[in-house]
Amino acid sequence: MKKTYFILFLGWFVHQSYAQCNDKTIVNVDNRPHFWEDGYYYKDINNILNAFEGTYKYESGGIIFELTLVKKEGSALTNNSCEDLLVGGYRYVKDGVEKINTLNELNTPQTNGRKYSVSGNFILTGQTLGCDDCGVDEKWINAGISDNRHAFNFHLKRRVENGQQVLKVLIIVDLNQRIKYPNQPDLPPIKCPIGEFTLIKQ
């Protein structure tokens, strides 16, 4: 059922129109600068993001962490620029209590993929800060994940362990977002799982 759900929404993303990007100068998203400029289409020319698509699950020690990722092409980055990026939703359960479930976000089309609780396309290569164990040519993703009130930095690495495809995930507080810390009284507790997880592809 989950695979059917994923295939249906993958089809929706792939076939939706992104004609507004056709008149933009194409830049390979794998070489994009840290800051975007108007008038460009940051395109996944080599289909690196495709390899991260799928539904993944972690279950251990009273924690269930489910994640679905799809590639969204031609997402409106600004009024005059576009991008290809990974978007998705997730579900987090701790000790039998569901803390958050954003998987249904994929039922709602968004012109701007950054509005989903999971999004990103910053492709890094090799052993850089955040991936000390990466191979020289290994591609990994720095993205973002949120629980609606807090934003987090989200590292994604693909591996094969014991014959299974897995996604190694690291979630940390994203200081670049200048968010308020959860111990301040005006913010609710963090709902997103924080730490390192190995999710198995379903």
DRENKOL-998964 format. One record per atom (N, C-alpha, C): residue in three letters; atom name; y, x negated, z. Coordinates in Angstrom, 1 decimal, always signed. Atoms other than C-alpha are relative to their C-alpha. Example, Ala and Ser with C-alpha at 12.3 -4.5 7.8 and 13.67 -1.06 7.14 Angstrom:
residu/atome/y/x/z
ALA/N/-1.2/-0.9/+0.0
ALA/CA/-4.5/-12.3/+7.8
ALA/C/+1.2/-0.9/+0.0
SER/N/-1.1/+0.9/+0.0
SER/CA/-1.1/-13.7/+7.1
SER/C/+1.1/+0.8/+0.8
//
This chain:
residu/atome/y/x/z
MET/N/-1.2/-0.8/+0.0
MET/CA/+0.0/+0.0/+0.0
MET/C/+1.3/-0.9/+0.0
LYS/N/-1.2/+0.9/-0.1
LYS/CA/+2.4/-2.8/+0.9
LYS/C/+0.2/-0.7/-1.3
LYS/N/-0.2/+0.7/+1.3
LYS/CA/+1.7/-4.6/-2.4
LYS/C/+0.6/+1.0/-1.0
THR/N/-0.6/-1.0/+0.9
THR/CA/+2.4/-1.3/-4.3
THR/C/+1.4/+0.2/+0.3
TYR/N/-1.4/-0.1/-0.4
TYR/CA/+5.6/-0.9/-2.4
TYR/C/+0.8/-1.2/-0.5
PHE/N/-0.7/+1.1/+0.4
PHE/CA/+6.6/-4.4/-3.2
PHE/C/+0.2/+0.0/-1.5
ILE/N/-0.1/+0.0/+1.4
ILE/CA/+5.8/-4.1/-6.9
ILE/C/+1.0/+1.0/-0.6
LEU/N/-1.0/-1.0/+0.4
LEU/CA/+7.8/-0.9/-7.2
LEU/C/+1.4/-0.4/+0.1
PHE/N/-1.4/+0.4/-0.2
PHE/CA/+10.9/-2.4/-5.8
PHE/C/+0.3/-1.3/-0.8
LEU/N/-0.2/+1.1/+0.9
LEU/CA/+10.4/-5.6/-7.7
LEU/C/+0.4/+0.4/-1.4
GLY/N/-0.3/-0.5/+1.3
GLY/CA/+10.4/-3.6/-10.8
GLY/C/+1.4/+0.6/-0.1
TRP/N/-1.4/-0.6/+0.0
TRP/CA/+13.6/-1.8/-9.8
TRP/C/+1.0/-1.1/-0.1
PHE/N/-1.0/+1.1/+0.0
PHE/CA/+15.4/-5.1/-9.2
PHE/C/+0.1/-0.6/-1.4
VAL/N/+0.1/+0.7/+1.2
VAL/CA/+14.2/-6.7/-12.4
VAL/C/+0.7/+0.8/-1.1
HIS/N/-0.4/-0.9/+1.2
HIS/CA/+15.1/-3.7/-14.7
HIS/C/+1.5/+0.5/+0.2
GLN/N/-1.4/-0.5/-0.1
GLN/CA/+18.5/-2.8/-13.2
GLN/C/+1.0/-0.8/-0.8
SER/N/-0.9/+0.6/+0.9
SER/CA/+21.4/-3.5/-15.4
SER/C/+0.9/-1.0/+0.7
TYR/N/-1.0/+0.9/-0.5
TYR/CA/+23.6/-6.6/-14.8
TYR/C/+0.8/-0.5/-1.2
ALA/N/-0.8/+0.2/+1.2
ALA/CA/+25.6/-6.3/-18.0
ALA/C/+1.4/-0.7/+0.3
GLN/N/-1.3/+0.5/-0.4
GLN/CA/+28.8/-7.2/-16.1
GLN/C/-0.1/-1.5/+0.1
CYS/N/+0.1/+1.5/-0.1
CYS/CA/+27.5/-10.8/-15.9
CYS/C/-0.1/-0.7/-1.4
ASN/N/+0.2/+0.6/+1.3
ASN/CA/+27.0/-11.3/-19.6
ASN/C/+1.1/-0.8/-0.6
ASP/N/-1.2/+0.7/+0.6
ASP/CA/+30.5/-12.5/-20.3
ASP/C/+0.4/-1.1/+0.9
LYS/N/-0.4/+1.1/-0.9
LYS/CA/+30.5/-15.1/-17.5
LYS/C/-0.6/-1.3/-0.5
THR/N/+0.5/+1.3/+0.3
THR/CA/+30.0/-18.8/-17.9
THR/C/-1.2/-0.2/+1.0
ILE/N/+1.2/+0.2/-0.8
ILE/CA/+26.5/-19.6/-16.6
ILE/C/-0.1/-1.4/+0.7
VAL/N/+0.2/+1.2/-0.7
VAL/CA/+26.0/-22.2/-13.9
VAL/C/-1.4/+0.1/+0.7
ASN/N/+1.3/+0.0/-0.7
ASN/CA/+22.5/-23.1/-12.6
ASN/C/+0.2/+0.1/+1.5
VAL/N/-0.2/-0.2/-1.4
VAL/CA/+22.3/-21.8/-9.1
VAL/C/-0.6/-1.2/+0.8
ASP/N/+0.6/+1.1/-0.6
ASP/CA/+20.1/-24.8/-8.3
ASP/C/+1.1/-1.2/+0.2
ASN/N/-1.1/+1.1/-0.1
ASN/CA/+23.3/-27.0/-8.8
ASN/C/+1.3/+0.6/+0.4
ARG/N/-1.3/-0.6/-0.4
ARG/CA/+25.9/-24.6/-7.4
ARG/C/+0.7/-0.8/+1.1
PRO/N/-0.8/+0.6/-1.1
PRO/CA/+28.7/-25.9/-5.2
PRO/C/-0.1/+0.8/+1.2
HIS/N/+0.0/-0.8/-1.3
HIS/CA/+29.0/-24.9/-1.6
HIS/C/+0.9/+1.2/+0.0
PHE/N/-0.9/-1.1/+0.2
PHE/CA/+31.8/-22.6/-2.6
PHE/C/+0.0/+0.5/-1.4
TRP/N/+0.0/-0.6/+1.3
TRP/CA/+31.8/-20.2/-5.4
TRP/C/+1.4/+0.1/-0.6
GLU/N/-1.2/-0.2/+0.7
GLU/CA/+34.4/-19.8/-8.1
GLU/C/-0.1/+1.2/-0.9
ASP/N/+0.0/-1.2/+0.8
ASP/CA/+35.4/-16.7/-10.0
ASP/C/-0.2/-0.3/-1.5
GLY/N/+0.3/+0.1/+1.4
GLY/CA/+34.3/-16.2/-13.6
GLY/C/-1.3/-0.6/-0.4
TYR/N/+1.3/+0.7/+0.3
TYR/CA/+30.8/-17.7/-13.3
TYR/C/-1.1/+0.9/+0.4
TYR/N/+1.3/-0.6/-0.3
TYR/CA/+27.3/-16.4/-13.3
TYR/C/-0.9/-1.1/+0.6
TYR/N/+0.8/+1.0/-0.6
TYR/CA/+25.3/-18.5/-10.8
TYR/C/-1.5/+0.5/-0.2
LYS/N/+1.3/-0.6/+0.5
LYS/CA/+21.9/-17.9/-12.5
LYS/C/-1.2/-1.0/+0.4
ASP/N/+1.2/+0.7/-0.3
ASP/CA/+18.4/-19.0/-11.4
ASP/C/-0.7/-0.3/-1.3
ILE/N/+0.5/+0.4/+1.3
ILE/CA/+17.7/-20.7/-14.7
ILE/C/-1.4/-0.4/+0.0
ASN/N/+1.4/+0.5/-0.1
ASN/CA/+14.5/-22.3/-13.6
ASN/C/-0.9/+0.8/+0.8
ASN/N/+0.8/-1.0/-0.8
ASN/CA/+13.2/-19.3/-11.7
ASN/C/-0.6/-0.6/+1.3
ILE/N/+0.5/+0.5/-1.2
ILE/CA/+12.9/-21.2/-8.5
ILE/C/-0.1/+1.1/+1.1
LEU/N/+0.1/-1.1/-1.0
LEU/CA/+13.6/-18.1/-6.4
LEU/C/-1.2/+0.9/-0.1
ASN/N/+1.2/-0.8/+0.2
ASN/CA/+10.7/-16.3/-7.9
ASN/C/-1.2/-0.4/+0.9
ALA/N/+1.2/+0.5/-0.8
ALA/CA/+8.2/-18.4/-6.0
ALA/C/+0.1/+0.5/+1.4
PHE/N/-0.2/-0.4/-1.4
PHE/CA/+9.6/-17.1/-2.7
PHE/C/-0.2/+1.6/+0.2
GLU/N/+0.2/-1.4/-0.1
GLU/CA/+9.1/-13.4/-3.6
GLU/C/-1.3/+0.4/+0.7
GLY/N/+1.2/-0.5/-0.6
GLY/CA/+6.6/-11.4/-1.7
GLY/C/+0.2/+0.7/+1.4
THR/N/+0.0/-0.6/-1.4
THR/CA/+5.7/-9.7/+1.6
THR/C/-0.8/-1.0/+0.9
TYR/N/+0.5/+1.0/-0.9
TYR/CA/+4.9/-12.1/+4.5
TYR/C/-0.1/+0.6/+1.4
LYS/N/+0.2/-0.5/-1.3
LYS/CA/+3.6/-11.5/+8.0
LYS/C/-0.4/-1.0/+1.0
TYR/N/+0.3/+0.8/-1.1
TYR/CA/+3.5/-13.3/+11.3
TYR/C/-0.5/+0.9/+1.2
GLU/N/+0.4/-0.8/-1.1
GLU/CA/+1.5/-11.9/+14.2
GLU/C/-0.7/-0.9/+1.0
SER/N/+0.5/+0.9/-1.0
SER/CA/+0.9/-13.9/+17.4
SER/C/+0.8/+0.2/+1.3
GLY/N/-0.6/+0.0/-1.3
GLY/CA/+1.6/-13.8/+21.2
GLY/C/+0.9/+1.2/+0.2
GLY/N/-0.8/-1.2/-0.3
GLY/CA/+2.9/-10.2/+21.2
GLY/C/+1.1/+0.2/-1.0
ILE/N/-1.1/-0.1/+1.0
ILE/CA/+5.2/-10.8/+18.2
ILE/C/-0.5/+0.3/-1.4
ILE/N/+0.3/-0.3/+1.4
ILE/CA/+5.0/-9.2/+14.8
ILE/C/+1.3/-0.2/-0.8
PHE/N/-1.2/+0.2/+0.8
PHE/CA/+7.5/-10.4/+12.2
PHE/C/-0.5/+0.1/-1.5
GLU/N/+0.3/-0.3/+1.4
GLU/CA/+7.2/-8.9/+8.7
GLU/C/+1.3/-0.2/-0.9
LEU/N/-1.1/+0.3/+0.9
LEU/CA/+9.4/-10.0/+5.8
LEU/C/-0.3/+0.3/-1.4
THR/N/+0.2/-0.2/+1.4
THR/CA/+9.8/-8.8/+2.2
THR/C/+1.2/-0.6/-0.7
LEU/N/-1.0/+0.7/+0.8
LEU/CA/+11.7/-10.9/-0.3
LEU/C/-0.1/+0.4/-1.5
VAL/N/+0.0/-0.2/+1.4
VAL/CA/+12.6/-10.0/-3.9
VAL/C/+1.2/-0.7/-0.6
LYS/N/-1.1/+0.6/+0.7
LYS/CA/+14.8/-11.7/-6.4
LYS/C/+0.9/+1.0/-0.7
LYS/N/-0.9/-0.9/+0.6
LYS/CA/+17.9/-9.8/-7.4
LYS/C/+0.9/-0.7/-1.0
GLU/N/-0.7/+0.7/+1.1
GLU/CA/+19.4/-10.8/-10.7
GLU/C/+1.4/+0.7/-0.2
GLY/N/-1.3/-0.5/+0.4
GLY/CA/+23.1/-10.4/-11.6
GLY/C/+0.7/+0.8/+1.1
SER/N/-0.7/-0.7/-1.2
SER/CA/+24.3/-9.4/-8.1
SER/C/+1.5/-0.3/-0.1
ALA/N/-1.5/+0.2/+0.0
ALA/CA/+28.1/-8.9/-7.9
ALA/C/+0.4/-0.8/+1.2
LEU/N/-0.4/+0.8/-1.1
LEU/CA/+29.3/-11.8/-5.9
LEU/C/+1.4/+0.3/+0.4
THR/N/-1.4/-0.5/-0.1
THR/CA/+33.0/-10.9/-6.4
THR/C/+0.2/+0.9/-1.1
ASN/N/-0.3/-0.8/+1.1
ASN/CA/+34.8/-8.7/-8.8
ASN/C/-0.1/-0.7/-1.4
ASN/N/+0.0/+0.8/+1.3
ASN/CA/+34.6/-11.5/-11.4
ASN/C/-1.0/-1.1/+0.0
SER/N/+1.0/+1.0/+0.0
SER/CA/+31.5/-13.5/-10.6
SER/C/-1.3/+0.7/+0.4
CYS/N/+1.3/-0.5/-0.3
CYS/CA/+27.7/-12.9/-10.3
CYS/C/-0.9/-1.1/+0.5
GLU/N/+0.9/+0.9/-0.5
GLU/CA/+24.7/-14.5/-8.8
GLU/C/-1.4/+0.6/+0.0
ASP/N/+1.4/-0.4/-0.3
ASP/CA/+20.9/-14.4/-8.7
ASP/C/-0.3/-0.5/+1.4
LEU/N/+0.3/+0.4/-1.4
LEU/CA/+19.6/-14.4/-5.1
LEU/C/-1.2/+0.7/+0.5
LEU/N/+1.0/-0.7/-0.7
LEU/CA/+16.8/-13.5/-2.8
LEU/C/+0.6/+1.0/+0.9
VAL/N/-0.4/-1.0/-1.0
VAL/CA/+17.3/-10.3/-0.9
VAL/C/-1.2/+0.6/+0.6
GLY/N/+1.2/-0.6/-0.7
GLY/CA/+15.1/-8.4/+1.5
GLY/C/+0.3/+0.7/+1.3
GLY/N/-0.1/-0.6/-1.3
GLY/CA/+14.4/-6.8/+4.8
GLY/C/-1.1/-0.5/+0.8
TYR/N/+1.1/+0.5/-1.0
TYR/CA/+12.3/-7.5/+7.9
TYR/C/-0.2/+1.0/+1.1
ARG/N/+0.4/-0.8/-1.1
ARG/CA/+10.6/-5.9/+10.8
ARG/C/-0.4/-1.0/+1.1
TYR/N/+0.3/+0.9/-1.2
TYR/CA/+10.4/-7.5/+14.3
TYR/C/-0.4/+0.9/+1.2
VAL/N/+0.6/-0.7/-1.2
VAL/CA/+8.2/-6.2/+17.1
VAL/C/-0.4/-1.0/+1.1
LYS/N/+0.3/+0.9/-1.1
LYS/CA/+7.9/-7.8/+20.5
LYS/C/-0.6/+0.8/+1.1
ASP/N/+0.8/-0.7/-1.1
ASP/CA/+5.3/-6.7/+23.1
ASP/C/-0.1/+1.5/-0.2
GLY/N/+0.2/-1.4/+0.3
GLY/CA/+4.8/-3.4/+21.3
GLY/C/+1.2/+0.8/-0.2
VAL/N/-1.3/-0.7/+0.2
VAL/CA/+8.5/-2.6/+21.1
VAL/C/+0.6/-0.4/-1.3
GLU/N/-0.7/+0.4/+1.3
GLU/CA/+10.1/-2.5/+17.6
GLU/C/+1.4/-0.2/+0.3
LYS/N/-1.4/+0.3/-0.3
LYS/CA/+13.4/-4.3/+18.0
LYS/C/+0.9/+0.3/-1.2
ILE/N/-0.8/-0.3/+1.2
ILE/CA/+14.5/-3.9/+14.4
ILE/C/-0.9/+0.2/-1.2
ASN/N/+0.8/-0.2/+1.3
ASN/CA/+13.2/-2.7/+11.0
ASN/C/+1.0/+0.3/-1.1
THR/N/-0.9/-0.2/+1.2
THR/CA/+15.4/-3.2/+7.9
THR/C/-0.7/+0.1/-1.3
LEU/N/+0.8/+0.0/+1.2
LEU/CA/+12.6/-3.0/+5.4
LEU/C/+0.5/+1.2/-1.0
ASN/N/-0.4/-1.1/+0.8
ASN/CA/+13.9/+0.4/+4.2
ASN/C/+1.3/-0.2/-0.8
GLU/N/-1.2/+0.4/+0.8
GLU/CA/+17.1/-1.3/+3.0
GLU/C/-0.2/-0.1/-1.5
LEU/N/+0.4/+0.3/+1.4
LEU/CA/+15.3/-2.1/-0.2
LEU/C/-0.1/+1.4/-0.8
ASN/N/+0.0/-1.3/+0.7
ASN/CA/+15.2/+1.7/-0.9
ASN/C/+1.4/+0.3/-0.5
THR/N/-1.3/-0.3/+0.4
THR/CA/+19.0/+1.6/-1.3
THR/C/+0.6/-1.0/-0.9
PRO/N/-0.6/+1.0/+0.9
PRO/CA/+20.4/-0.1/-4.4
PRO/C/+1.4/-0.5/+0.5
GLN/N/-1.3/+0.6/-0.3
GLN/CA/+23.3/-2.5/-3.7
GLN/C/+0.4/-0.8/-1.2
THR/N/-0.5/+0.8/+1.1
THR/CA/+25.5/-3.9/-6.4
THR/C/+0.2/-1.5/+0.5
ASN/N/-0.2/+1.3/-0.6
ASN/CA/+26.3/-6.8/-4.0
ASN/C/-1.2/-0.3/+0.9
GLY/N/+1.2/+0.3/-0.7
GLY/CA/+23.0/-8.3/-2.8
GLY/C/+0.2/-0.6/+1.4
ARG/N/-0.3/+0.5/-1.3
ARG/CA/+24.7/-9.9/+0.2
ARG/C/+0.1/+1.1/+1.0
LYS/N/+0.0/-1.1/-0.9
LYS/CA/+24.8/-6.5/+1.8
LYS/C/-1.3/+0.3/+0.7
TYR/N/+1.3/-0.2/-0.6
TYR/CA/+21.1/-6.6/+2.6
TYR/C/-0.1/-0.9/+1.2
SER/N/+0.1/+0.8/-1.3
SER/CA/+20.0/-8.0/+6.0
SER/C/-0.5/-1.4/-0.2
VAL/N/+0.5/+1.3/+0.4
VAL/CA/+18.3/-10.9/+4.2
VAL/C/+0.6/-0.3/-1.4
SER/N/-0.5/+0.4/+1.3
SER/CA/+20.0/-12.7/+1.4
SER/C/+0.3/-1.5/-0.1
GLY/N/-0.4/+1.4/+0.1
GLY/CA/+20.6/-16.2/+0.0
GLY/C/-0.6/-0.6/-1.2
ASN/N/+0.5/+0.7/+1.2
ASN/CA/+20.2/-18.6/-2.9
ASN/C/+0.4/-1.5/+0.1
PHE/N/-0.4/+1.4/+0.0
PHE/CA/+21.3/-22.0/-1.6
PHE/C/-1.3/-0.9/+0.0
ILE/N/+1.2/+0.8/+0.3
ILE/CA/+18.5/-24.2/-3.1
ILE/C/+0.2/-1.4/+0.4
LEU/N/-0.1/+1.4/-0.4
LEU/CA/+17.9/-27.6/-1.5
LEU/C/-1.2/-0.7/-0.4
THR/N/+1.2/+0.8/+0.5
THR/CA/+15.6/-30.4/-2.6
THR/C/-0.3/-1.1/+0.9
GLY/N/+0.5/+1.2/-0.8
GLY/CA/+13.6/-32.8/-0.5
GLY/C/+0.4/+0.0/+1.4
GLN/N/-0.2/+0.2/-1.4
GLN/CA/+14.2/-34.2/+2.9
GLN/C/+1.5/+0.0/+0.3
THR/N/-1.4/-0.2/-0.3
THR/CA/+17.6/-32.9/+3.8
THR/C/+0.1/+0.6/+1.4
LEU/N/-0.1/-0.6/-1.3
LEU/CA/+19.0/-31.7/+7.1
LEU/C/-0.5/+1.4/+0.0
GLY/N/+0.7/-1.3/+0.0
GLY/CA/+16.8/-28.7/+8.0
GLY/C/-1.4/+0.0/-0.5
CYS/N/+1.3/+0.1/+0.5
CYS/CA/+13.7/-29.9/+6.3
CYS/C/-0.5/-1.4/+0.0
ASP/N/+0.5/+1.4/-0.2
ASP/CA/+12.5/-33.2/+7.7
ASP/C/-1.4/-0.3/-0.6
ASP/N/+1.3/+0.2/+0.5
ASP/CA/+9.0/-32.6/+6.5
ASP/C/-0.2/+0.3/-1.5
CYS/N/+0.1/-0.3/+1.4
CYS/CA/+9.8/-31.7/+2.9
CYS/C/-0.4/-1.1/-0.9
GLY/N/+0.3/+1.0/+1.0
GLY/CA/+8.4/-33.6/-0.1
GLY/C/+1.3/-0.3/-0.7
VAL/N/-1.2/+0.6/+0.8
VAL/CA/+10.8/-35.6/-2.3
VAL/C/+0.6/+1.1/-0.9
ASP/N/-0.4/-0.9/+1.0
ASP/CA/+10.9/-32.9/-5.0
ASP/C/-0.1/+1.5/+0.5
GLU/N/+0.3/-1.3/-0.5
GLU/CA/+10.2/-29.9/-2.8
GLU/C/+1.3/+0.9/+0.0
LYS/N/-1.1/-0.9/-0.1
LYS/CA/+12.5/-26.9/-3.2
LYS/C/-0.1/+1.0/+1.1
TRP/N/+0.0/-0.9/-1.1
TRP/CA/+13.5/-24.9/-0.2
TRP/C/+1.3/+0.8/+0.0
ILE/N/-1.2/-0.9/+0.0
ILE/CA/+16.1/-22.2/+0.6
ILE/C/+0.7/+0.1/+1.3
ASN/N/-0.8/-0.3/-1.2
ASN/CA/+18.9/-21.9/+3.0
ASN/C/+0.6/+1.4/-0.3
ALA/N/-0.5/-1.3/+0.3
ALA/CA/+19.8/-18.2/+3.3
ALA/C/+0.5/+0.5/+1.3
GLY/N/-0.5/-0.7/-1.2
GLY/CA/+21.1/-15.7/+5.9
GLY/C/-0.8/+1.2/+0.3
ILE/N/+0.6/-1.2/-0.5
ILE/CA/+19.6/-13.0/+8.0
ILE/C/+0.8/+0.5/+1.1
SER/N/-0.8/-0.7/-1.1
SER/CA/+21.3/-10.5/+10.3
SER/C/-0.7/+1.2/+0.6
ASP/N/+0.5/-1.2/-0.6
ASP/CA/+20.6/-7.8/+12.7
ASP/C/+1.2/+1.1/+0.2
ASN/N/-1.1/-0.9/+0.1
ASN/CA/+23.8/-5.9/+11.8
ASN/C/+1.2/-0.4/+0.9
ARG/N/-1.1/+0.4/-0.9
ARG/CA/+25.9/-7.4/+14.7
ARG/C/+0.0/-1.5/+0.1
HIS/N/+0.0/+1.4/-0.2
HIS/CA/+24.8/-11.0/+14.7
HIS/C/-0.5/-0.6/-1.4
ALA/N/+0.5/+0.7/+1.2
ALA/CA/+24.3/-13.5/+11.8
ALA/C/-0.7/-1.3/+0.3
PHE/N/+0.8/+1.2/-0.3
PHE/CA/+21.8/-16.3/+11.6
PHE/C/-0.3/-0.8/-1.3
ASN/N/+0.4/+0.8/+1.1
ASN/CA/+20.9/-19.2/+9.4
ASN/C/-1.5/+0.0/-0.1
PHE/N/+1.3/-0.3/+0.3
PHE/CA/+17.6/-18.8/+7.7
PHE/C/-0.6/-1.0/-1.0
HIS/N/+0.6/+1.0/+0.9
HIS/CA/+15.5/-21.7/+6.3
HIS/C/-1.4/+0.5/-0.5
LEU/N/+1.2/-0.5/+0.5
LEU/CA/+12.6/-20.8/+4.0
LEU/C/-0.7/-1.2/-0.8
LYS/N/+0.8/+1.1/+0.7
LYS/CA/+9.8/-23.3/+2.9
LYS/C/-1.3/+0.6/-0.3
ARG/N/+1.3/-0.5/+0.4
ARG/CA/+6.7/-22.4/+0.9
ARG/C/-1.0/-1.1/+0.2
ARG/N/+1.0/+1.0/-0.2
ARG/CA/+3.5/-24.1/+1.8
ARG/C/-1.4/+0.7/-0.3
VAL/N/+1.4/-0.5/+0.0
VAL/CA/-0.3/-23.7/+1.4
VAL/C/-0.7/-0.6/+1.2
GLU/N/+0.7/+0.4/-1.2
GLU/CA/-2.2/-23.9/+4.7
GLU/C/-1.3/+0.7/+0.1
ASN/N/+1.4/-0.6/-0.1
ASN/CA/-6.0/-23.4/+5.0
ASN/C/-0.2/+0.9/-1.2
GLY/N/+0.2/-0.8/+1.2
GLY/CA/-6.0/-22.1/+1.4
GLY/C/+0.9/+1.3/-0.1
GLN/N/-0.8/-1.2/+0.0
GLN/CA/-3.4/-19.4/+2.2
GLN/C/+1.5/-0.4/-0.3
GLN/N/-1.4/+0.2/+0.2
GLN/CA/+0.2/-19.2/+0.9
GLN/C/+0.7/+0.5/+1.2
VAL/N/-0.8/-0.4/-1.2
VAL/CA/+2.6/-19.2/+3.8
VAL/C/+1.4/-0.3/-0.2
LEU/N/-1.4/+0.2/+0.0
LEU/CA/+6.3/-19.1/+4.4
LEU/C/+0.4/-0.6/+1.3
LYS/N/-0.5/+0.6/-1.2
LYS/CA/+7.6/-21.5/+7.0
LYS/C/+1.5/+0.4/+0.2
VAL/N/-1.3/-0.6/-0.2
VAL/CA/+10.7/-19.9/+8.5
VAL/C/+0.6/-0.6/+1.3
LEU/N/-0.7/+0.5/-1.1
LEU/CA/+13.3/-21.3/+10.8
LEU/C/+1.3/+0.9/+0.1
ILE/N/-1.2/-0.8/-0.2
ILE/CA/+16.0/-18.9/+12.2
ILE/C/+0.8/-0.5/+1.2
ILE/N/-0.9/+0.6/-1.0
ILE/CA/+18.9/-20.3/+14.1
ILE/C/+1.4/+0.7/-0.1
VAL/N/-1.4/-0.6/+0.0
VAL/CA/+22.4/-19.0/+15.1
VAL/C/+0.8/-0.8/-1.0
ASP/N/-0.8/+0.6/+1.0
ASP/CA/+24.7/-19.6/+12.2
ASP/C/+1.4/-0.2/+0.5
LEU/N/-1.3/+0.2/-0.5
LEU/CA/+27.8/-21.2/+13.6
LEU/C/+1.1/+0.1/-1.0
ASN/N/-1.0/-0.1/+1.1
ASN/CA/+29.5/-21.2/+10.2
ASN/C/+0.5/+1.4/-0.1
GLN/N/-0.5/-1.3/+0.2
GLN/CA/+29.8/-17.5/+10.4
GLN/C/+1.0/+0.4/+1.1
ARG/N/-1.0/-0.2/-1.1
ARG/CA/+32.0/-17.8/+13.5
ARG/C/-0.3/+1.3/+0.8
ILE/N/+0.4/-1.3/-0.7
ILE/CA/+30.1/-15.0/+15.2
ILE/C/+0.3/-0.2/+1.5
LYS/N/-0.1/+0.0/-1.4
LYS/CA/+30.6/-14.1/+18.8
LYS/C/-1.4/-0.2/+0.6
TYR/N/+1.3/+0.3/-0.6
TYR/CA/+27.8/-15.3/+21.1
TYR/C/-0.6/+1.2/+0.7
PRO/N/+0.6/-1.2/-0.6
PRO/CA/+25.3/-12.7/+22.5
PRO/C/+0.3/+0.2/+1.4
ASN/N/-0.3/-0.2/-1.4
ASN/CA/+26.3/-13.4/+26.1
ASN/C/+1.3/+0.7/+0.3
GLN/N/-1.3/-0.7/-0.2
GLN/CA/+29.7/-11.8/+25.5
GLN/C/-0.3/+1.5/+0.2
PRO/N/+0.4/-1.4/-0.4
PRO/CA/+29.8/-8.2/+26.9
PRO/C/+0.2/+1.0/-1.1
ASP/N/-0.3/-1.0/+1.0
ASP/CA/+31.1/-6.6/+23.7
ASP/C/-1.1/+0.0/-1.1
LEU/N/+1.0/+0.0/+1.0
LEU/CA/+28.0/-7.5/+21.7
LEU/C/-1.4/+0.4/+0.6
PRO/N/+1.3/-0.3/-0.5
PRO/CA/+24.5/-6.0/+22.1
PRO/C/-1.0/-1.2/+0.0
PRO/N/+1.0/+1.1/+0.1
PRO/CA/+21.4/-8.3/+22.6
PRO/C/-0.4/-0.2/-1.4
ILE/N/+0.6/+0.3/+1.3
ILE/CA/+20.0/-10.1/+19.6
ILE/C/-1.3/+0.7/-0.2
LYS/N/+1.2/-0.7/+0.4
LYS/CA/+17.4/-8.1/+17.8
LYS/C/-0.9/-0.9/-1.0
CYS/N/+0.7/+0.9/+0.9
CYS/CA/+16.4/-10.8/+15.3
CYS/C/-0.9/-1.0/+0.7
PRO/N/+0.7/+1.1/-0.6
PRO/CA/+13.6/-13.2/+16.1
PRO/C/+0.6/-1.4/-0.2
ILE/N/-0.7/+1.3/+0.1
ILE/CA/+15.0/-16.7/+16.8
ILE/C/-1.1/-1.0/+0.2
GLY/N/+1.0/+1.0/-0.2
GLY/CA/+12.9/-19.8/+16.3
GLY/C/-0.8/-0.3/-1.3
GLU/N/+0.8/+0.3/+1.2
GLU/CA/+10.2/-21.1/+13.9
GLU/C/-1.3/+0.8/+0.0
PHE/N/+1.1/-0.9/+0.2
PHE/CA/+7.5/-18.9/+12.4
PHE/C/-0.7/-0.4/-1.3
THR/N/+0.8/+0.2/+1.3
THR/CA/+4.7/-19.3/+9.8
THR/C/-0.6/+1.3/-0.4
LEU/N/+0.4/-1.3/+0.5
LEU/CA/+4.3/-16.1/+7.9
LEU/C/-1.0/-0.1/-1.1
ILE/N/+1.0/+0.1/+1.0
ILE/CA/+1.2/-15.5/+5.8
ILE/C/+0.3/+1.1/-1.1
LYS/N/-0.3/-0.9/+1.1
LYS/CA/+1.7/-14.0/+2.3
LYS/C/-1.1/+1.1/+0.0
GLN/N/+0.9/-1.2/+0.0
GLN/CA/+0.1/-10.5/+2.1
GLN/C/-0.5/+0.3/-1.4
//
